[in-house]
Amino acid sequence: MRVVLLGPPGSGKGTVGERLERATGFPRISTGDLLRKAVREGTPLGRLAEGVMQAGGLVSDDIVTGIVRERIAEADCRPGYILDGYPRTAAQAEALRRIDGGRPEIAVELDVAEETIVSRLSARRVCPSCQAVYNLRSRPPVRAGACDACGAALVQRPDDRPEAVRERLRVYRDRTAPLREAFRARGVYRAVGGEGEFEAVAAGVLAAVAAARSAGGEKGRP
Ligand code: AMP
């Protein structure tokens, strides 16, 4: 089955997506993670994407769609996959329909208020070495400023700075939130409250995915 995770930046798509990946065995495909890897490795794609990402804008539809098309063609995606951060525009949603025959079977949006997002993202820190993610308030590292897993000094993502966060929220409102209607019209849209305790939020998403699966969401699986 094919799952799309929708939700503004900082809504918890990444952590919920990881949980969903473990629970279902379907690989999680995060376009943000793939782009950040390209930036770290200094590939031509990374050099193209870096400035746009730091400013909180969107990388071009063609580039991101190309990345997703290649990734979902891999064998481990055949039984299903979880898209985290794609599609983000109407053009990407249309491209996904073309690439993968009208899927997904479910699009779950994590519903989180903007004030919560601004507060969460200002406290987010990441490990530049192993990419572990922390939150200074809700998920702090054991030793202040250092990664629990590898000891590297934690940093703030450039796009978690306040000006970039404002831009990312604006982009979400203007470009991504309208996709709700298209998914609703296809009968695959579900909203899950994303403000509570992580375990409760994850349970809500898992339940929505399980319900879609048992309602015949796996019809047409290869
Ligand atoms: P994320 O980690 O999902 O918040 O993504 C970080 C950044 O990567 C975004 O702010 C965009 O600049 C870029 N990005 C990720 N996914 C997409 C996408 N589907 N379309 C365009 N840009 C994207």
Residues whose N, C-alpha, C, O or C-beta is under 5 A from the ligand:
A	BS01	AMP	P9 T31 G32 D33 L35 V52 M53 G56 G57 L58 V59 V64 D84 G85 Y86 P87 R88
